[in-house]
Amino acid sequence: MTTSLALSLLLCAAAVSAQPNQQPRDLPGPPPPGELAARPAAGAPADQVRVLLIADRETTLSSPITARITDMIGSMGMAFGQGQILVSFECTESQARLKMAQAELSGAQETQEARVRMQGLAQASDVEVAVAAAAVAKARGQVDLNQAQVGQCSIRAPWAGRVAKVHAKTFMSVTPGQPLLELVKSGPLRLKLNLPSRLVARVTKNTPLNVTIDETGKTYEARVQALSSRVDPVSQTVEIEATITKAYPELLPGMSGTANLAALR
């Protein structure tokens, strides 16, 4: 029995000494950072890109002359028609100079006609007739100059639209180049978006897009109007401009939303 007990003890010792030499199994570790970045986020809208609404045309009107404003369109958001007078200036002096130039032109023309009649009677030389004609041309130039200055006494709307911002007030004195009004054209709006470059081959002019605007929660139809001629190397996107097919009164420049690209895939 002593021999059996000794043999059992030897076997247990051998088993214990053999355990540290066993290689532990490798546990799965975290994936490399690059692999994590390559995986799409759960629930990410891969078929949507952000869009921004912009006006078809917008501009800032500035003062062409140094003068005092006598009348100006009311307030921000007011609608106006094409050719409507938006700003009027005090131009009494310019109008007076125009009348003086017109009177001088009339006198120069009378003198020229008299010199021509005298030349027919051999009482005026060719030089005198030429000088009279030059005086008429000079007076006519003065009239044109003053008419141009009087024409700057008011600013008309280049197209129909609305006032986006007012920078001046009635009876304020302004200088050339000073901003007066910011205008936005009425009509269908445009939108800008950055399209993934892998989809460029599937987009041409008039390609339809469905755009959902955040502020209204509604979906509108748009059509592509222009594509950029280059791909952004960082974002791998191409800038695209599209136009909303109809004019909707609830849409305003500056609103944003998403374009559904599922139909392009």
Backbone torsions as a table, in degrees:
resi	resn	phi	psi	omega
1	MET	NA	-34.5	178.6
2	THR	-63.5	-37.6	179.1
3	THR	-65.7	-39.7	179.1
4	SER	-65.7	-39.5	179.7
5	LEU	-65.7	-41.1	179.7
6	ALA	-64.7	-40.5	178.9
7	LEU	-63.4	-38.6	178.7
8	SER	-64.6	-41.0	179.1
9	LEU	-64.0	-39.9	179.0
10	LEU	-64.0	-40.2	179.4
11	LEU	-65.5	-39.8	178.6
12	CYS	-64.8	-41.3	179.8
13	ALA	-63.9	-39.3	179.2
14	ALA	-65.7	-36.8	179.4
15	ALA	-67.8	-39.9	179.8
16	VAL	-66.3	-41.7	-179.3
17	SER	-67.2	-23.6	-179.0
18	ALA	-82.6	-18.8	-176.2
19	GLN	-65.2	-43.7	-179.2
20	PRO	-61.4	-22.6	-178.4
21	ASN	-79.1	-7.7	179.8
22	GLN	-75.0	135.0	179.5
23	GLN	-81.2	125.0	179.0
24	PRO	-68.2	147.4	178.3
25	ARG	-72.8	140.4	179.2
26	ASP	-72.6	129.7	176.4
27	LEU	-90.2	145.9	179.2
28	PRO	-64.8	127.4	179.2
29	GLY	-98.3	179.3	179.6
30	PRO	-68.9	145.3	179.2
31	PRO	-67.2	157.1	178.1
32	PRO	-59.1	154.1	-179.4
33	PRO	-58.3	-36.9	-179.6
34	GLY	-63.0	-36.2	179.2
35	GLU	-69.2	-37.4	177.3
36	LEU	-62.8	-41.3	-178.7
37	ALA	-67.4	-28.6	-177.6
38	ALA	-77.6	-20.7	-179.2
39	ARG	-77.5	133.1	177.5
40	PRO	-68.9	143.0	178.1
41	ALA	-66.4	145.2	-178.9
42	ALA	-63.1	127.3	176.7
43	GLY	78.8	8.6	-179.1
44	ALA	-69.9	137.3	-179.4
45	PRO	-77.2	80.0	-175.8
46	ALA	-66.2	-20.4	-177.3
47	ASP	-98.1	16.2	-177.6
48	GLN	-131.8	143.8	173.9
49	VAL	-132.1	154.1	-179.1
50	ARG	-76.4	145.6	178.0
51	VAL	-129.9	155.8	178.2
52	LEU	-129.1	129.4	177.9
53	LEU	-82.5	136.2	176.4
54	ILE	-134.5	157.0	178.8
55	ALA	-73.3	150.0	176.8
56	ASP	-61.9	-39.9	174.9
57	ARG	-146.4	142.4	173.4
58	GLU	-151.2	150.6	-176.5
59	THR	-155.2	164.1	175.2
60	THR	-115.5	120.3	176.7
61	LEU	-83.7	133.8	177.9
62	SER	-123.4	162.0	-177.1
63	SER	-73.0	131.3	177.7
64	PRO	-85.9	-15.0	-174.4
65	ILE	-139.7	169.8	170.7
66	THR	-90.5	112.9	-175.6
67	ALA	-165.3	176.3	176.9
68	ARG	-104.3	136.0	-179.8
69	ILE	-75.4	125.3	177.3
70	THR	-98.9	-26.0	179.6
71	ASP	-157.5	142.6	179.5
72	MET	-151.2	146.7	-179.3
73	ILE	-55.1	144.9	-166.8
74	GLY	-49.5	-78.3	-166.5
75	SER	-147.7	174.1	179.1
76	MET	-60.9	136.3	-180.0
77	GLY	89.7	-7.2	-178.4
78	MET	-71.2	139.1	179.1
79	ALA	-86.1	152.8	178.0
80	PHE	-147.0	160.1	180.0
81	GLY	-103.5	163.8	178.8
82	GLN	-64.1	133.4	-179.5
83	GLY	83.5	-5.1	179.8
84	GLN	-69.6	140.4	177.5
85	ILE	-72.6	121.1	-178.9
86	LEU	-98.3	-35.3	-178.1
87	VAL	-138.4	136.0	175.2
88	SER	-123.6	141.5	-178.3
89	PHE	-115.5	158.3	173.3
90	GLU	-73.9	115.7	-174.6
91	CYS	-133.5	35.1	-179.8
92	THR	-59.4	-41.9	-178.4
93	GLU	-66.4	-43.2	179.7
94	SER	-64.7	-39.4	178.3
95	GLN	-66.6	-35.6	177.5
96	ALA	-67.2	-41.1	177.7
97	ARG	-64.3	-34.1	177.3
98	LEU	-64.6	-42.4	178.4
99	LYS	-63.2	-39.7	177.7
100	MET	-63.5	-43.0	-179.8
101	ALA	-65.2	-38.2	178.2
102	GLN	-65.4	-37.8	177.6
103	ALA	-66.5	-41.0	178.6
104	GLU	-65.3	-36.5	177.5
105	LEU	-65.4	-42.0	178.9
106	SER	-61.9	-43.0	178.7
107	GLY	-65.2	-40.0	179.4
108	ALA	-65.0	-36.7	178.2
109	GLN	-67.0	-39.3	177.3
110	GLU	-63.3	-40.9	179.6
111	THR	-64.7	-41.5	179.4
112	GLN	-62.9	-43.6	179.4
113	GLU	-62.9	-38.4	178.8
114	ALA	-65.3	-42.4	179.6
115	ARG	-63.4	-37.0	179.4
116	VAL	-66.6	-41.4	177.9
117	ARG	-64.8	-40.3	179.4
118	MET	-67.2	-33.9	177.5
119	GLN	-64.0	-35.3	177.4
120	GLY	-67.1	-24.3	177.7
121	LEU	-97.3	11.2	-179.7
122	ALA	61.8	32.2	179.5
123	GLN	-112.8	3.3	177.6
124	ALA	-143.5	139.6	-178.3
125	SER	-84.2	170.8	176.9
126	ASP	-64.6	-33.4	179.8
127	VAL	-64.8	-42.7	-179.9
128	GLU	-63.4	-38.4	177.6
129	VAL	-66.3	-40.8	179.6
130	ALA	-65.8	-39.7	178.2
131	VAL	-64.1	-40.1	178.6
132	ALA	-64.4	-39.0	178.1
133	ALA	-66.1	-38.3	177.9
134	ALA	-64.9	-37.1	178.2
135	ALA	-64.6	-37.5	176.9
136	VAL	-64.3	-44.2	-179.8
137	ALA	-62.6	-40.4	178.6
138	LYS	-64.8	-44.1	179.5
139	ALA	-64.5	-37.4	178.3
140	ARG	-66.5	-36.7	176.4
141	GLY	-63.5	-39.1	176.9
142	GLN	-63.6	-38.8	177.8
143	VAL	-63.5	-44.9	179.4
144	ASP	-61.7	-41.1	179.3
145	LEU	-62.2	-45.8	-178.8
146	ASN	-70.6	-32.5	175.0
147	GLN	-64.6	-38.0	177.3
148	ALA	-64.7	-39.2	178.7
149	GLN	-67.2	-39.8	177.4
150	VAL	-67.1	-33.4	177.9
151	GLY	-63.5	-21.3	177.2
152	GLN	-86.0	4.4	-179.3
153	CYS	-79.4	-2.5	176.0
154	SER	-148.9	153.3	178.5
155	ILE	-120.2	126.0	-179.7
156	ARG	-103.9	154.1	-179.3
157	ALA	-69.9	130.2	179.0
158	PRO	-72.7	-22.8	178.8
159	TRP	-161.3	169.9	178.5
160	ALA	-74.8	140.4	-179.1
161	GLY	-177.8	-153.1	-179.7
162	ARG	-135.6	157.1	177.9
163	VAL	-83.1	123.9	179.3
164	ALA	-91.4	-33.5	-179.0
165	LYS	-158.3	144.9	179.6
166	VAL	-114.0	125.6	-177.7
167	HIS	-105.5	-12.7	-175.7
168	ALA	-137.0	173.2	-179.0
169	LYS	-134.4	161.6	177.3
170	THR	-60.5	142.1	-179.6
171	PHE	74.3	5.3	175.4
172	MET	-82.2	140.7	175.0
173	SER	-88.8	131.6	-175.6
174	VAL	-126.5	164.7	-179.8
175	THR	-119.5	162.5	179.9
176	PRO	-57.8	133.9	179.6
177	GLY	88.5	-6.7	-179.4
178	GLN	-74.2	127.8	-179.2
179	PRO	-62.6	140.1	179.5
180	LEU	-117.8	-54.1	-175.7
181	LEU	-140.4	145.6	169.6
182	GLU	-108.0	127.4	-174.4
183	LEU	-116.7	147.5	175.7
184	VAL	-126.9	130.8	-178.1
185	LYS	-73.9	143.1	175.6
186	SER	-77.9	162.3	177.6
187	GLY	116.6	-176.3	-180.0
188	PRO	-58.1	140.9	-179.3
189	LEU	-88.6	160.8	172.9
190	ARG	-103.0	166.4	176.0
191	LEU	-141.9	151.7	178.0
192	LYS	-118.0	143.1	175.7
193	LEU	-151.8	158.0	176.9
194	ASN	-106.7	109.1	-176.0
195	LEU	-89.2	135.1	174.0
196	PRO	-54.7	134.9	-173.4
197	SER	-62.4	-24.4	-179.9
198	ARG	-68.2	-14.0	-178.9
199	LEU	-102.9	1.1	-175.2
200	VAL	-61.6	-37.4	-177.5
201	ALA	-63.6	-17.9	-178.0
202	ARG	-98.8	3.5	-177.2
203	VAL	-118.0	129.3	174.1
204	THR	-133.8	178.2	177.1
205	LYS	-62.0	137.6	-178.6
206	ASN	76.1	9.3	172.7
207	THR	-63.9	128.3	-177.6
208	PRO	-76.7	147.2	175.6
209	LEU	-135.7	145.7	172.5
210	ASN	-103.2	122.8	-174.4
211	VAL	-120.1	127.5	176.4
212	THR	-106.3	122.3	-177.2
213	ILE	-93.3	131.8	-176.8
214	ASP	-62.2	-43.9	-172.7
215	GLU	-67.4	-30.0	-178.4
216	THR	-104.7	-22.6	-177.1
217	GLY	73.9	8.2	-177.9
218	LYS	-103.7	159.4	178.6
219	THR	-107.6	134.4	-176.4
220	TYR	-126.3	152.8	177.5
221	GLU	-91.3	135.7	177.6
222	ALA	-133.4	161.2	177.8
223	ARG	-132.0	138.8	-178.5
224	VAL	-66.2	134.3	179.2
225	GLN	-113.6	-31.6	-177.0
226	ALA	-155.1	147.1	176.4
227	LEU	-122.6	142.6	177.1
228	SER	-65.2	154.1	-177.7
229	SER	-89.6	7.1	178.5
230	ARG	-148.6	159.5	178.3
231	VAL	-100.4	134.3	176.1
232	ASP	-69.2	120.1	-174.1
233	PRO	-69.5	-21.2	-177.9
234	VAL	-82.7	-53.0	-176.3
235	SER	-90.4	-10.0	-177.3
236	GLN	54.6	47.3	178.4
237	THR	-130.6	163.0	177.5
238	VAL	-123.6	131.4	178.9
239	GLU	-75.1	134.8	-177.9
240	ILE	-130.5	142.2	172.1
241	GLU	-113.8	135.8	178.1
242	ALA	-132.8	167.4	-179.2
243	THR	-126.4	132.8	172.4
244	ILE	-64.8	132.4	-171.2
245	THR	-67.4	-24.9	-179.5
246	LYS	-132.2	164.1	175.8
247	ALA	-90.2	123.4	178.6
248	TYR	-117.0	124.2	-175.5
249	PRO	-64.1	-22.8	-177.5
250	GLU	-80.9	-12.8	-179.0
251	LEU	-88.5	136.7	-179.3
252	LEU	-132.1	148.9	175.1
253	PRO	-58.6	141.3	-178.7
254	GLY	100.3	-18.1	175.7
255	MET	-67.3	157.9	-178.5
256	SER	-136.7	168.4	-179.4
257	GLY	-175.5	-153.0	-178.1
258	THR	-132.3	146.7	174.8
259	ALA	-107.6	133.3	-180.0
260	ASN	-86.4	119.1	-177.2
261	LEU	-104.0	9.9	-176.1
262	ALA	-58.6	-36.1	-177.7
263	ALA	-70.2	-16.1	-178.5
264	LEU	-89.1	-9.7	-174.8
265	ARG	-87.9	NA	NA
